[in-house]
Amino acid sequence: MSSPTLPSLLRPYAKRLALGAFLLLLTNALDKAIPWLLRGAVDGLVASDLSRVRDHAIAVVGIAAGLWIVRTRSRIVVFNVGRDVEHDLRERLLAQVHRLGAAFFRRMPTGEVMTRATSDVGQVRLLVGFGALNVVNSLFAFVGAVALMLAISPELTLYALAPFPIVVFLMQRFSRALLTRSREAQEALGHLADVAHENVSGVRVVRAFAVEAAEEARFAKANARAVRANMRLVVLRGLMWPILLLTLSIGTLVVLWRGGQMVLEGGEGALTVGDLAAFHAYVAQLIWPTLALGWLLSVVQRGRASYARVREILDAEPEVRAPAQPKVPSGEGALRVEHLGYAIDGRTVLDDVSFEVPARTSLAIMGTVGSGKSTLATLLPRLAPTPPGAVFVDDVDVTEIEPTALRRTVAYAPQEPFLFSTTVARNLAFGLDDPAAPDAEARIRRAAEEAAVLDEIEQLPDGLETLVGERGVQLSGGQKQRLALARALLREPAVLVLDDPMSAVDARTESTILRALDRVGEGRTMVLVTHRAGAAARCDRVVVLEEGRVVETGSPEELLAAGGAYARVCAHQRIERELDAEEVAP
């Protein structure tokens, strides 16, 4: 489905925009009445009729007060539409980001996504709020001023409008250049945000390798590029104003010259002093919307460029789509993989993989680095585009199950657990439908106890309310692994897929996690991706992958007796443990 166009974004606010347009029309009517009253006041002053001057002055004050009220109300209405559109657009962006897969984020880095969701969406707000208000206001102001100028003197009106064809030509040239330079400025800002995000997220790596100077130079280069791109835009906008003002000033000078002649000549078709004063006021009102239109071109073109960048995210095709007629698995937790093949960017990762996990049993998937076991784990809950007819849960093809329902049935704990920069309790509560439910804390504690991490949580300074820091920096690797496990358990899944939960823990923490796995595996189906023979030995069956293909499958005892790949891994890891024990003994 294509992304929404700007008119479709504005459609829900049509009534408010119509009200805003009416208020703008009323604003301009009141604004144009003031010079007309000035015309009578000046003529009264020339005729020494002070009572007439007084009456017109009082009327001007009353109209000015009404103008202030109406103008303020019109801006509140239209500006709020812009902010509501910004709110809706950000919600659409977040929902789309949640649907997009790894392939999209390989093309577009996080910093670039963040810039489009903040700076670019802000420019769209200016376009549909501030920009729309001033475009409509300028149109009303222009038409109203020209109509009243024609009523005073058609001849002077032709003189006043003579420079406008040149102004239109200049605006077209500036418009194209503004669009190009606005896009360059936003792209440079996105690159700068991406470099900053990488340095903040990877600050430990930067310090560990002592490459601060190199990263500072890289950031300075991106910063300089952003400054250059924005300065090119600023210079262009700076040139546009004086050039347009100079062109329009020619018409003003001609009006003063010819208008003065018409006042002095007298006779038929002559102007009064009041007529010339009013006409000059309308010319001044004409200059403002014309200049504002030139300035609005910058806002409009920058908004267009920003919306084009936002649409690159909104138009991106999700890798995983919900089925038209979703089916619901029974909830037993039986898992079956049949002839699964999968490729990334043309490179085969999995080739003809088949195995079966009966409900409430456990399976270990083993293999060397690059064997495809982590990719296989993400395909089971369809976090990647699982091919149809390859993975079944309770005899239902996962591509025929609504993704949210599938992930409630098949919970996944990644190899590198991600923790949000909030409290332990809030991180665990992501596994709950309603984190504020009365039984939420009891369920969190039960899941933490099941994952063998509750005792350590209670020893933290503030217990469950302890802040974990950026990506859980305050916690150890084993604690983060078990928190991720507890979070997955809170979903109460029928199938639990764990991607190498002991990849970065010591022997003591490994034994703790293994005991936790024995407990969480009771009563549910468990798929454990691991390279540890000790963890695989606790499962009912083992599948061994090599270069994306299944080379062995069977119970741990059967594979150990067969003397194949699994047996070699067990022997190798046993020797490693013995050598480590000999090193520690002295």
N, C-alpha and C positions, 0 to 999 in steps of 0.2 A: 504494500500500500504506500502511495507517494505521500510526502510530507504536506502539511497544510500550506496553502497560499496565504499571503497577508490578508486579502479580502475575507477568506474563510475564518481566519483568526479573529477578525473584527465582527463577523456576523452575529455572535451572541450579544454584542453590545450595540446593536443597531439603534435601539430606542434611546440609549444614553447619548450616542453620537448624534442622533437627530436633535435631541434636546440641546446638545452643545452647539450644533450648527445654528439652531434658532437663536440661542443666546448670543452667538457671534454676530448674526445678522442684526439683532437688536442693538448690540454694542456699536456696530458700525453706523446704524441709523442715528443713534444718539451722538456719536462722534462727529458725523457729518452735519448735524444740526448746529453745532457750536460755531463753525465759520459762517453759516448762514445768518445766525443771530449777530455775529460780529459785523457782518455787512450792514445790518440795520443800525447797529450802535455807532459805527464809524460815520455813516451818513447823517445820523442824528447829531453827532459831535460837530461835523462840518456845518450843519444847519443851526448849531447852538441850541439844539433841543435836548436839554439835559435830562428831562423826564423820560424821554425815549431811550437815552443812554442807560438811565437807571433801570428801567423795565427790562431791557435786553440783558443787562449785567445780572440781574436777579434770576432771569430765566437760564442764563449760562451756568450760574452756580447750581441751580436745581438739576439741570441736565447732567452736569459734571458729577453730582452726588449719585444720581441714578446710574450713570455710566460706570462709576467705580464699583457699585454693587453688582451690576450685570456682568461686567468684565471679570470680576473675581469669581463669580459663580460659573461662568463659562470655562474658565481655566481649571477650576476644581473638577468639573464634570469630565472634560476631555483628558486632562492629565491623569486622572484616576483610571480611565480606560487604558491608557498606556501602561500603567503599573499592573493592572489586572492581566493584560496581555503578556507582560513580562512574567508574571506569576504562572500563567497557564503554559507558556513556552518552556519555562524551567521544569515544570512538572512533566511535560511531554519528553523533554530531553532526558530526565532521570529515568523515566519508564523505558525509553528507548535504549539507554545505556544498559539497563538491567536485561534487556532482551538480546543485546549484541554479544557475540562470542569472541574467542581469542583471536580469530583471524582479523577482526576489525581493529583490535588494540595492537596487533602487530604493525598495522599501517599507520595508526594515529596514536601518538604517545599521550600519557595521562595529562601532562601539562597543557597540551594543545586542546584536549577535551575541556579542561577546566577553564581555559581562556574563552572558549566558545560558549560555555555555560554561564559565564559571568560578564566579561567585557562585551562580547558580541551581543548577548541578549540585552544588555543595557543599552547598546546602540539601537537595537530594534525598538526598545521602549521609547527612546527619544524620537524615533521615526514615526511611530503610530500615535504617540501622545503629543509631545511638543511639536514635532514636524507637521502632523496632520492639522493641529489647531492653527498653526501659523500659515500653512498653505491656504486653508479655507478662509482664514481671517484676511490674508493678503488679497485673495480673489475678491471678497466682498468689498474691501477697502478700495481696491483698484476700480472696480466697476462703479461703485458709488461715487468716487471722486470724479471720474471721467464724465458720468452722467450730469453731475452738478456743474462741472466746468463747461460742458456743452450748453447748459441752460443759461450760463452767464455770458459766454462768448465762444461761438464755434471757431472763429478765426484764431483766437488766442489758444484754444485747445489744440488746433493743428500745430501751432508753433511749439507748444509744450510737449506734444507727443512725437515730434520729428526725430529726436535721438533714439527712440525706442527700438526701431529695427536693428540699430547697431548694438543696443543692449542685449536684444534677443540672441543675436549672433555670438556675442561674447559669452553669454551664459551657456550656450550649447558647447562652446569650446572648453570652458571651465568645467562644465558638468562631466564631460568624458575624462578629463584629466583628474578631477576629484575622485571619480569612481576608481580609477586605476591606483592612485596613490593611497586612497582609503584602504583598499584591499591589501596593498603592500604593508601599510602600517599595522593592520590587524594581524597579518601573518607574522611580522617581525615580533609583535607582542606575544603571540602564541609560542614562538620559538624561545623567547626569553623566559616565559613562564615554565616551559618544559625543562630548560637548563636549571632554573632555580629549584624546581621540584626534585630533579635528580640529585642535586647537591644537598638539599635538606634531607631527603630520604636516605641518601647514601653517605651521610656525613662521617659515619664510623669508618667506612672503607676509605674515604678521602684522607682521614687522619692516619689510618693504619699504614697506608702506602706513602704518606708524606707528600701528597701531590696537591697540596693546597694552592701553591703558586700556579700550577697548570690549570686547575679548575677556576681559579680567580681570573686567569687570562681568558679562559673560554667564556666565562660569564661576562667579562668586560667586552669581549668581541660581540656577543649577542646583545648586550646592553647598548653598545655603540650602534649596532645595526638598527635597533628599535628607535634610538634617538634620531638617526639619520632619516629613517622612513617617516617618522612623525614630523621632523623639521621640514622635509620636502612637502608634506601636506600643509604645514603651517605657513610656509613661504607662499605656496600657491593661494591659500586663502587670504594671506596678507596682501598679495598683488591684486586679487579679485576686487576687494573693497574699494581702494582708491581709483582703479580704472573705471568701475561702474559709476562711482560718485562723480568723477570728472566728466564722464559722458552725459550724465543726467543734468549736471550743473549747466551745461550749454543751453539746454532748454529753459532752465530757470532764468538765465541771463536774458535770453531772447524775450521771455514773457515780461520781465521787468521793463525792458526797452520799449517793446511794442505796446504793452499795457499803459505805460506812462504817456506815450504818444496819444493813445485813444482817450485817456482822461483829459489831456490838455486840449485836444482838438475840439471836443464838444460836438454838438449837433447830433444827427441821427446815427444810431449805432454806437454812440460814445458810451464810455463807462464812467460810473461814479467812482469816487475814491473808495467807497465801501465795496463796490463790485471788484475793484482791483485787489483790495485787501482780502476779500473772501476767496477770490480766484488764486491768489498767491498761497493762501492757507491750504487750499485743495491741492495745489501743485506740491506743497510740502508734504501733504498726506500721501500724495502719489509717489513721491521719492522714497518714503519709508517702506511701503510694501514691495517696491521694486528692489531696493537694496536688501530688504529682508528675504526676498525671493532668492537673491544671489547667495545669501548666507545659508538659507534653508537648503539650497542645492547641496551644500556640504553635508548637512545633517541627513538629508535624504539619501545621498550617494553613499555615505558611510553606513547608514542603516541598511541599505540594499546590499552592500558588500558584506556586512556582518550577517544578514539573514541568509545570504548565499552560503556562508561558512557554517551557519547553524544547520542548514538543510543538508549539508554533507553528512551530518550525524543522523538527522531525521530520515533521510532517504536510504541510509545504509540498510542492506537486507540482513535480517537476523538469520543466523545459521540454524537455529532451532525454532520451528513454528508449531503452534498448537494445531491438532487435527480438527477437521471440520466437524466430525462426529466422534467425540472422545469416548473411549471405553474406560471402565473402572475395574482395576484388579481386585481379586477377592480379599487380599490382605494376608494371605497365608505366608507369602515370602519366598515362594519357589522361584528360582532363577535359572534361566537357560540361555546359552549363547550358541548360535549355530552359524558356522562358516562366516565368521565376522572378518571383514577386510576393511582397512582404513588407511588413507593416505593424507599427508599434509604437504601442500605445495608440490604435489606430484611425487613425493617420496613415500614409498610404502612403509607404514609403521606396523600394521597388523595384517597378517595374511592367513586366512582360513582358520581362524581361532574358534574352537568349539569346546564346550564343557557344560556341565550341569551341576547345580547346587540345590538339593532338595530343601524344602522348608525346614527351618530351625536346625540347620547343620552349618558347618563352617568350611571355608575353602581358603587356602593360602595360594597366592600367585607370586611365584619367585622368578628371578631372572637377573641378569647382569645389567649394568647401566646401559640404556639405549635399547633394551629388549622390547619396550612398548608396554610394560606393565602399568605405568601411571596413566598412559593414554587409555588403556583398557578400562581402568577404574573410572575415568571421567565419562566414558561412553555408557556405562551401566545406568547412571541416573540421567543420561542424555544432557550432560553439561556441554558436550560437543555434539555435532550433527551425526548422531548414530544412524547408520544405514538401516532402511526398513528390512524387516524379515531376518534380523540378525540377533537381537536381544529381546528376551521375553521375560516378563514378570507375571507369575501365576498364569502362564500360557497366553498372555496378552502382549502383543508387540508394543514395545515402549514408544514407538512412533505414533501409536494410536491412543496413547494416554496423554491427557492434558499435563504439560510439564510441571505445574505446581503440584498437582495430585501425585505425579510420579515421584517427585522429590520428597513428598511426605511419606511415601512408602519406602523409597530407597534413599536413606540419608548418607551423605558423603562428608568425610573429614579429610581435608587435603594434607599433603605431605608437609607443607609449610603453613601452619595455622595462622590465620590473620586475626588479630585482636584490635578492636577499635579503641581509640584514646578516651576511654571512659572507665567506669568501675568494673570490678570483677562481676558483680551481679548483673549489670547491664549487658556485659558481653555474653553471659550465659543466657540472659533473657531473650536474646535474638532467636533462640530456639522455641520460644513460646508465641502462641497466637495473640495472647493478651498479657503483656508483662506486668500490668497493674492488677491482675486478678488476685482475689484474696489468698488463693493457695499457691501463688507464684513462688514465693520464697521457699515454701516447703518443698515444692517440686524441684527448685534449683538446688537445694541442699541434698535432696535425694539423688539427683543426677550426679552431683559432685562427689557424693559418697560412693556411688556406683563406679565412678571413674577414678576412685582412690586419690582424690585431690582435696577433699573437704578439710581434712586435718591441717593441711598446709595453708589453705585459705584462711582458716581461723587463726593461724599464727601470724598472718599479715597485720600491719599496723591498724587498719580499720576493717579487717575481716572482708566480708563481701563488698563493702563500700570502698575498698582500697582502689585508688586510681592505678591502672596498669601502665600508663604512659604510652608514648607513640609506638604503635604496633606491639604493645606488651613488653616494652623495654625493661620494666621493673621485675619481670618474671624470668625464671630459667626456661631452657628449652623444653625440659620434661614437664614443667608446670603448664606451659602453653599447649603442649600436645594433649595433656589430660583435660585442660579446659575446653579445647576443641572437641574432644571426645564427649565430654559432659554436655556440651551444647548440642551435639548431634543426637545424644540420647534423649534430650528433652523433646525432640520431635516424635518420640515413641515409634520409631520406624519398624517395619517388618523386616527390612534388609538394611544392614549397616555395612558400608564400604569404607575401609580405613586404608589410606594411602601411606604406607611406611611410617607409622606413628613412632617408630624408634630410630628414625634416621639420624637424629642429632642428640642422643642422650648417652649417658654413661651406663656402666653395667648395673649399678645399683638402681638407677631410675628405670632401666630396661626391665629389671625383675619386677618393679612396682607396676609398670604398665602391663606386663604380661599377666600379673595376677588380676589387674583390672579387666583385661580382655576376657579372662576366664569367667568373670562375673557378668560382664555385659553381653557375652555371647549366649547366655542362657535364655531360651525361649524366643530367640530370633535368628534369622539367617545372617551370617557374617562372612564378608569377603575381606581378607587381609592381604594387602600388597606389602611384601617385605623381602628383604635380602638376608634376614636373620634365620638361620636354620632352627634355632631354638623356638622362635615364634611360630614358624611353619609347623613344627612337630606337634603343637597343641591343637592344630586344626584336624578336621575329619579327613580332608583330602587336600592334595597339593597339585597345582598346575605349574609346570616349569616352561618359561618362554625363552627362546633364543632367536634374536633377529626377527621378532614379531610372529614367530610360529611356535605352536605347542610341540615340545619335544618329549615331554613326559607328563603323565597324569596318573594319579592313584593315591592310596593312603600313604602317610609318612613311612610306615613299616614296609609296605610293598616297594616303594621307591628306594628305600635304604638297602633292601635286599637285592634290588635289581642292579645296584652298583653303577648307575648312570650319573647324569648331571647333578641330581639332587644329592646323591651319595658323595660325590666329589666335593660339593659345597660344604656338606656336613663335616667331612674329613678335614678340609682346609680350615674351617672355622674352629674345629676342635684343636688342631695343631696351634693355631694362633692363640687360643686361650691357654694352652699349656706353656707356650713360650712367654706369654705375659705373666703367668704365675711364677715361672722360673726367674724372671727379671725382678719381680716384686719380693721373692723369698729372701735374698741376701739383705 
